[in-house]
Amino acid sequence: MLKWLMNKLQPIETRAGGSNYTAQVMATRESFISGRRGVAELTSTVQTCVSLWEGAFALGDVQGTDLLNRRILALAARSVALNGEAVFLIGSRGLVPAIDWDVTTRDGEPRAYRMTIPEANGGRMVTALAGEVLHLRIAADPVTPWVGTSPLRRSSLTGSLLQAVETGLTETFENAPLGSLIVPLPDSASDDMATMRAAFRGRRGSTLVIEGVAQATAAGMNPQIGQKPDQLSPDLSKSMTAETMQAARSGILMAYGVLPALANHAATGPVVREAQRHLAGWTLQPIAMLLAEEASAKLGGVVNIDLMRPVQAYDVGGRARAASALVKTIAEAKAGGLSSEELGAVMTLVNWGEGDNAA
């Protein structure tokens, strides 16, 4: 009876569900940290893609604000390429990048930030409202729409494969006896053989071991038949190392919006232009529009960012031919007595005029 009474007097223990604030914060931090695993960021393929993103954004044509200078655009591009998001504090002296941040949300939209601002003597903590922070994020998950996802994390298996192959090749070229031989020699005194072995020891690419005829005979070999040096270099072609590395590189390039043909040693000018047009049109310009939309909402004016024209991601010859055809068409229309409205209607029919409902 006393035990029952004591159980009734104890407070009821409450446990949090799976969708409470703590679970959401843990999921957010997991997404934030897992984007910086350092698995493949150090490979040349990833750094090439990041450099292409950074260079294209640094060339961007910005209209409507002076805060998005080339340095800020380059920082935003590198941060987005590696982490999937970039956060800048809107200060009195311009935009200040943040290296770490926590966010509180309402209806999936950020309300306030607690961020770390980099300083030479260590970072400092700053708390700001959402209107004071420029937050660019790409490939946001519906579960955590306030967190961006980098292309490398979206293709983590391919990144891990590329990193594993390059690490394996690095260890092979560091430790494997590349170019080393086992050379059979006639019998001689044991001291002479030991001296010969010591003379070649540690000389990579040279003869590491000298095999006498007596040792070959003891091993069941005929010392008079087929005497030839034995190669110790590993045969990497049987492991399909080159094909695996090429496939992993192509996957990483495609994840970043770069056509694998751009990395082909036989690539020509048209292929390079098409790769630039694909990267700028389908990957970088949409990200630039996301940044422009965020800047327009936070900086109090309409901001436009154009990457296509500065990068010249188009067929110059094709544009020249199109311009020539348009001039010829307009001249013929004027000679035929068509008005500007009639010519505009004709252009609208082929999706070149205003109100063509093409987009």
Buried (B, 14 or more C-beta within 10 A) or exposed (E): EEEEEEEEEEEEEEEEEEEEEEEBEEBBEEBBEEBEBEBBBEBEBBBBBBBBBBEBBBBBEBEBBEBBBEEBBBBBBBBBBBBBBBBBBBEEEBBBBBEEBBBBBEEEEBEBBBBBBEEEEEEEEBEBEBEBBBBBBBBBEEEBBBBBBBBBBBBBEBBBBBBBBBEBBEEBEEEBBBBBBBBBBEBBEEEEBEEBBEEBEEEEEBBBBBBBBBBBEEEEBEBEEEBEEEEBEEEBEEEEBEEBBBBBBBBBBBBBBBBBBBBBEEBEEEBBBBBBBBBBBEBBBEBBBBBBBBBBEBBEEEBBBBBBEBBBBBBEEEEEEEEEEEEEEBEEBEEEEBEEEEBBEBBBEEEEBEEEEEE
